[in-house]
Amino acid sequence: MEYRRLGKSGLKVSVLSFGSWVTFSTQADVALAKQMMATAYDAGCNFFDNAEIYAHGKSEEIMGEALAQLGWRRDSFIVSSKVMWGAVEDPKPTQRGLSRKHIYEACYQAMDRLQVDYLDLYFCHRPDPDVPMEEVVRTMTELIHRGDVLYWGTSEWSAQQLMEAYAVARQYHLIPPTMEQPQYNMFHRYRFEIEYGRLYDAIGLGTTIWSPLASGLLTGKYNEGVPDDSRMSLEGYEWLRKMMESDEGRRRLEKVKALATVADDLGTTMPRLALAWCLKNPHVSTVITGASKVSQVEENMQALTLVDQLDDEVMARIDTILDNRPEPVDFQ
């Protein structure tokens, strides 16, 4: 496993991490969660990502029980949560958002569900236009000063919002966000590569990217249709199937089929190729992987072995297939 610093912080995260978004939904998943997390951990993964909204808190409960049963030393792993949407199905106004009240209460509820005494990483899961930036930054700073959170960050914030948070922190002698959790994959590139481009050096932004496989599209498993056991066949993911069956979805499928020939020529698989492509970007601190089977975790953790094979020629071939490389923008 390779470890990278989370932005300009001193924290080193495994470049491949484990997320629970799609996986942990029922108490019956504890045994499977334990197996998958142990497989990732044994491969060197040290970061496990979660959020209050995932399965309305059930995901954190399952991960917490798995952590308790695994009995790892607390100083050997990193665990996170994200706050914004609430952990109940029909949240009241005080049960969601980024008010000081909800950030505090969600933090302690997440710690309880995850069975930990502090959160290593705590993210604002989307911006909240109804809350002043100073309140958000000050609340996160307070949690860090209390020892309940070690580093705070954001998820899917614009570059402008990130810079506003940074400016507020500097103005009031508070702690700015250390990291951002954006979507990044072969089909979703502009924000990460262009919009955030100046922030990596300017403020030392770290990144914990999600959806590296484009909701499974880049695994190649949808090339011949939708398998019965895939997430697109599940209730609640109709939007994903609709997207795939759109004109843009069909165009992407054709590109995946072309990318599969690149993977074949390299003697590898599409999931490994897609993950390794993300890892080639030095501004990626860690790639959050997801899985529903232990075999998928094993497959994902092998992606690191492919990175060195992605030389300039291979990356250029991939760019030609994708035909979506964003053009640099002069923000001056």
C-alpha positions as CSV (number, residue, x, y, z in Angstrom):
1,M,0.0,0.0,0.0
2,E,1.1,3.6,-0.6
3,Y,0.3,6.4,1.8
4,R,-0.1,10.1,0.9
5,R,-0.4,13.1,3.1
6,L,-3.9,14.5,3.4
7,G,-3.2,17.9,1.7
8,K,-0.7,19.9,3.7
9,S,-1.6,18.1,7.0
10,G,0.7,15.6,8.6
11,L,-1.9,12.8,8.3
12,K,-1.0,9.9,6.0
13,V,-3.9,8.1,4.4
14,S,-3.8,4.9,2.3
15,V,-4.3,5.8,-1.3
16,L,-7.0,3.2,-1.5
17,S,-9.7,3.5,1.2
18,F,-13.0,1.8,2.0
19,G,-16.4,3.5,1.9
20,S,-19.7,2.3,3.2
21,W,-22.2,4.2,1.0
22,V,-23.9,1.4,-0.8
23,T,-22.8,-1.5,1.3
24,F,-24.0,-1.4,4.9
25,S,-27.8,-1.2,5.1
26,T,-29.1,-3.9,7.5
27,Q,-27.9,-5.3,10.8
28,A,-27.4,-8.6,9.0
29,D,-24.5,-6.9,7.1
30,V,-22.2,-6.8,10.2
31,A,-20.5,-10.1,9.4
32,L,-20.0,-9.1,5.8
33,A,-18.8,-5.6,6.8
34,K,-16.3,-7.2,9.2
35,Q,-15.0,-9.4,6.4
36,M,-14.7,-6.7,3.9
37,M,-13.1,-4.2,6.3
38,A,-10.6,-6.8,7.5
39,T,-9.7,-7.6,3.9
40,A,-9.1,-3.9,3.1
41,Y,-7.2,-3.4,6.4
42,D,-4.9,-6.4,5.8
43,A,-4.1,-4.9,2.4
44,G,-2.9,-1.7,4.1
45,C,-6.1,0.4,3.9
46,N,-6.3,2.7,7.0
47,F,-9.2,5.0,6.1
48,F,-12.9,4.0,6.5
49,D,-15.5,6.5,5.3
50,N,-19.1,7.0,6.4
51,A,-21.9,9.5,6.8
52,E,-24.9,10.2,9.0
53,I,-27.2,9.9,5.9
54,Y,-26.0,6.5,4.8
55,A,-28.9,4.1,5.5
56,H,-30.1,6.8,7.9
57,G,-27.4,6.0,10.5
58,K,-27.5,2.3,10.1
59,S,-24.3,2.3,8.0
60,E,-22.4,3.9,10.9
61,E,-23.9,1.4,13.4
62,I,-22.8,-1.5,11.3
63,M,-19.3,-0.1,10.8
64,G,-19.1,0.6,14.5
65,E,-20.1,-2.9,15.5
66,A,-17.6,-4.3,12.9
67,L,-14.8,-2.1,14.4
68,A,-15.7,-3.3,17.9
69,Q,-15.5,-6.9,16.9
70,L,-12.3,-6.5,14.9
71,G,-10.6,-4.9,17.9
72,W,-8.0,-2.9,15.9
73,R,-5.8,-0.5,17.8
74,R,-7.5,2.9,17.5
75,D,-4.3,4.6,16.4
76,S,-4.0,2.2,13.4
77,F,-7.0,3.4,11.4
78,I,-8.9,6.6,10.4
79,V,-12.7,6.8,10.5
80,S,-14.9,9.6,9.2
81,S,-18.4,10.9,9.2
82,K,-20.3,13.6,7.2
83,V,-22.9,16.0,8.4
84,M,-25.8,17.7,6.6
85,W,-28.7,15.6,5.6
86,G,-29.5,14.0,9.0
87,A,-29.8,10.4,10.1
88,V,-33.6,10.1,10.2
89,E,-35.9,9.5,7.2
90,D,-38.0,12.7,7.7
91,P,-35.7,15.1,9.6
92,K,-37.0,18.1,11.4
93,P,-35.3,21.5,10.8
94,T,-32.9,21.0,13.7
95,Q,-32.0,17.5,12.6
96,R,-30.3,18.5,9.4
97,G,-28.2,21.3,8.0
98,L,-24.9,22.9,9.2
99,S,-26.1,24.9,12.1
100,R,-24.0,24.7,15.2
101,K,-26.7,22.6,16.9
102,H,-26.9,20.0,14.2
103,I,-23.1,19.8,13.6
104,Y,-22.5,19.2,17.4
105,E,-25.3,16.7,17.9
106,A,-24.6,14.8,14.6
107,C,-20.9,14.6,15.6
108,Y,-21.7,12.9,19.0
109,Q,-24.3,10.7,17.5
110,A,-21.8,9.5,14.8
111,M,-19.2,8.8,17.5
112,D,-21.8,6.8,19.4
113,R,-22.8,4.8,16.3
114,L,-19.2,4.2,15.2
115,Q,-18.2,3.3,18.8
116,V,-15.2,5.7,18.8
117,D,-14.2,8.5,21.2
118,Y,-13.4,10.9,18.4
119,L,-13.7,11.3,14.6
120,D,-10.5,11.5,12.7
121,L,-12.2,13.3,9.7
122,Y,-15.5,15.2,9.8
123,F,-17.0,16.5,6.6
124,C,-19.7,19.1,5.8
125,H,-21.7,16.9,3.4
126,R,-22.6,19.6,0.8
127,P,-22.8,23.4,1.7
128,D,-25.7,24.9,3.6
129,P,-26.8,28.2,2.1
130,D,-28.9,29.0,5.2
131,V,-26.0,29.0,7.6
132,P,-23.3,31.7,7.7
133,M,-19.8,30.5,6.8
134,E,-18.4,31.8,10.1
135,E,-20.8,29.6,12.1
136,V,-19.7,26.5,10.2
137,V,-16.0,27.2,10.5
138,R,-16.2,28.3,14.1
139,T,-18.2,25.2,15.1
140,M,-15.7,22.8,13.4
141,T,-12.9,24.6,15.1
142,E,-14.6,24.2,18.5
143,L,-15.0,20.5,17.9
144,I,-11.3,20.2,17.1
145,H,-10.3,22.2,20.2
146,R,-12.5,19.8,22.2
147,G,-10.7,16.8,20.8
148,D,-13.8,15.3,19.3
149,V,-12.6,15.9,15.7
150,L,-9.0,15.9,14.4
151,Y,-9.5,17.3,10.9
152,W,-12.5,18.8,9.2
153,G,-13.4,19.1,5.5
154,T,-16.1,19.5,2.9
155,S,-17.8,17.5,0.3
156,E,-18.8,18.9,-3.1
157,W,-18.2,22.5,-2.2
158,S,-17.2,24.9,-5.0
159,A,-13.8,26.4,-5.1
160,Q,-15.3,29.7,-4.2
161,Q,-17.0,28.3,-1.1
162,L,-13.7,26.6,-0.1
163,M,-11.8,29.8,-0.4
164,E,-14.5,31.6,1.6
165,A,-14.2,29.1,4.4
166,Y,-10.4,29.5,4.2
167,A,-10.6,33.3,4.3
168,V,-13.0,33.2,7.3
169,A,-10.7,30.9,9.2
170,R,-7.7,33.2,8.6
171,Q,-9.7,36.3,9.5
172,Y,-11.0,35.0,12.8
173,H,-8.0,32.8,13.7
174,L,-9.9,29.6,13.2
175,I,-9.0,26.3,11.6
176,P,-9.7,26.0,7.8
177,P,-10.9,22.8,6.1
178,T,-8.1,20.3,5.5
179,M,-9.7,18.2,2.7
180,E,-12.6,18.1,0.2
181,Q,-14.5,15.0,-0.9
182,P,-15.4,15.4,-4.5
183,Q,-16.6,13.1,-7.2
184,Y,-13.8,12.2,-9.5
185,N,-13.6,9.6,-12.3
186,M,-12.9,9.2,-16.0
187,F,-16.3,10.8,-16.8
188,H,-16.3,13.5,-14.1
189,R,-13.2,15.6,-14.4
190,Y,-13.7,19.4,-14.6
191,R,-14.2,20.3,-11.0
192,F,-11.3,18.2,-9.7
193,E,-8.8,19.0,-12.5
194,I,-9.7,22.6,-13.3
195,E,-11.9,24.3,-10.8
196,Y,-9.9,23.1,-7.8
197,G,-6.6,23.3,-9.7
198,R,-5.2,26.4,-7.9
199,L,-6.3,25.3,-4.5
200,Y,-3.9,22.3,-4.2
201,D,-0.9,24.7,-3.9
202,A,-2.7,27.8,-2.7
203,I,-4.2,26.3,0.5
204,G,-2.8,22.7,0.4
205,L,-6.2,21.1,-0.2
206,G,-6.4,17.3,0.4
207,T,-8.9,15.1,-1.4
208,T,-10.8,11.9,-0.6
209,I,-12.5,11.2,-3.9
210,W,-15.7,9.3,-4.3
211,S,-17.3,7.4,-7.2
212,P,-14.1,6.5,-8.9
213,L,-16.0,3.8,-10.8
214,A,-18.8,6.1,-11.9
215,S,-21.4,4.2,-9.9
216,G,-20.2,0.9,-11.3
217,L,-20.3,2.0,-15.0
218,L,-16.5,1.8,-15.2
219,T,-16.4,-1.8,-14.0
220,G,-17.6,-2.9,-17.4
221,K,-20.4,-5.0,-15.8
222,Y,-23.1,-3.1,-17.6
223,N,-21.6,-3.5,-21.1
224,E,-24.1,-6.2,-21.9
225,G,-27.0,-5.0,-19.9
226,V,-28.0,-4.7,-16.2
227,P,-27.2,-7.8,-14.1
228,D,-29.9,-8.8,-11.6
229,D,-27.6,-8.4,-8.6
230,S,-26.3,-5.0,-9.5
231,R,-27.2,-1.7,-7.7
232,M,-29.0,-0.5,-10.8
233,S,-31.6,-3.2,-10.3
234,L,-32.2,-2.2,-6.6
235,E,-35.2,-0.1,-5.4
236,G,-34.1,3.5,-4.9
237,Y,-31.5,3.4,-7.7
238,E,-34.0,4.0,-10.6
239,W,-32.2,7.3,-11.3
240,L,-29.0,5.4,-11.9
241,R,-30.6,3.1,-14.4
242,K,-32.3,6.1,-16.1
243,M,-29.0,7.8,-16.5
244,M,-27.4,4.8,-18.0
245,E,-30.2,4.3,-20.5
246,S,-30.0,8.0,-21.6
247,D,-28.2,9.0,-24.8
248,E,-25.2,10.2,-22.6
249,G,-25.3,6.9,-20.7
250,R,-25.1,4.9,-24.0
251,R,-22.2,7.0,-25.2
252,R,-20.4,6.3,-22.0
253,L,-21.0,2.6,-22.3
254,E,-19.4,2.7,-25.7
255,K,-16.4,4.4,-24.2
256,V,-16.2,1.8,-21.5
257,K,-16.2,-1.0,-24.1
258,A,-13.3,0.8,-25.8
259,L,-11.5,1.2,-22.5
260,A,-11.9,-2.5,-21.9
261,T,-9.5,-3.2,-24.8
262,V,-6.9,-1.0,-23.0
263,A,-7.4,-3.1,-19.8
264,D,-7.0,-6.3,-21.8
265,D,-3.8,-5.1,-23.4
266,L,-2.4,-4.3,-20.0
267,G,-3.5,-7.7,-18.7
268,T,-5.8,-6.2,-16.1
269,T,-9.4,-5.5,-15.4
270,M,-11.6,-2.4,-15.9
271,P,-12.1,-1.7,-12.1
272,R,-8.3,-1.8,-11.6
273,L,-7.7,0.4,-14.6
274,A,-10.3,3.0,-13.5
275,L,-9.0,3.2,-10.0
276,A,-5.3,3.3,-11.1
277,W,-6.2,6.2,-13.5
278,C,-7.5,8.2,-10.5
279,L,-4.3,7.4,-8.5
280,K,-2.2,8.8,-11.3
281,N,-3.4,12.2,-10.3
282,P,-1.0,13.5,-7.6
283,H,-3.7,15.7,-6.1
284,V,-5.7,12.6,-5.1
285,S,-5.0,11.9,-1.5
286,T,-7.1,8.7,-1.4
287,V,-9.6,6.9,-3.6
288,I,-12.7,5.8,-1.7
289,T,-13.6,2.3,-2.9
290,G,-16.9,0.6,-2.4
291,A,-17.9,-3.1,-2.5
292,S,-20.7,-5.5,-1.8
293,K,-18.5,-8.6,-1.8
294,V,-15.2,-9.5,-0.3
295,S,-13.9,-10.5,-3.8
296,Q,-14.6,-6.9,-5.0
297,V,-12.5,-5.5,-2.1
298,E,-9.6,-7.9,-3.1
299,E,-10.0,-6.7,-6.7
300,N,-10.0,-3.0,-5.8
301,M,-6.9,-3.3,-3.6
302,Q,-4.9,-4.6,-6.5
303,A,-5.3,-1.4,-8.5
304,L,-2.1,0.1,-7.0
305,T,0.0,-2.5,-8.8
306,L,-1.2,-1.1,-12.1
307,V,-0.3,2.6,-11.6
308,D,3.3,2.3,-12.9
309,Q,2.0,0.7,-16.2
310,L,0.0,3.8,-17.0
311,D,2.7,5.7,-18.8
312,D,2.3,8.7,-21.0
313,E,1.4,6.6,-24.0
314,V,-1.3,4.6,-22.2
315,M,-2.8,7.8,-20.5
316,A,-2.9,9.5,-24.0
317,R,-4.7,6.5,-25.4
318,I,-7.2,6.7,-22.6
319,D,-7.7,10.4,-23.1
320,T,-8.3,9.8,-26.8
321,I,-11.1,7.3,-26.0
322,L,-12.7,9.5,-23.3
323,D,-12.4,12.7,-25.4
324,N,-13.3,14.8,-22.4
325,R,-10.1,16.2,-21.1
326,P,-11.1,19.6,-19.7
327,E,-9.3,22.7,-21.1
328,P,-7.3,24.8,-18.7
329,V,-9.0,28.0,-17.6
330,D,-7.3,31.3,-16.8
331,F,-8.9,32.5,-13.6
332,Q,-7.0,35.7,-13.5
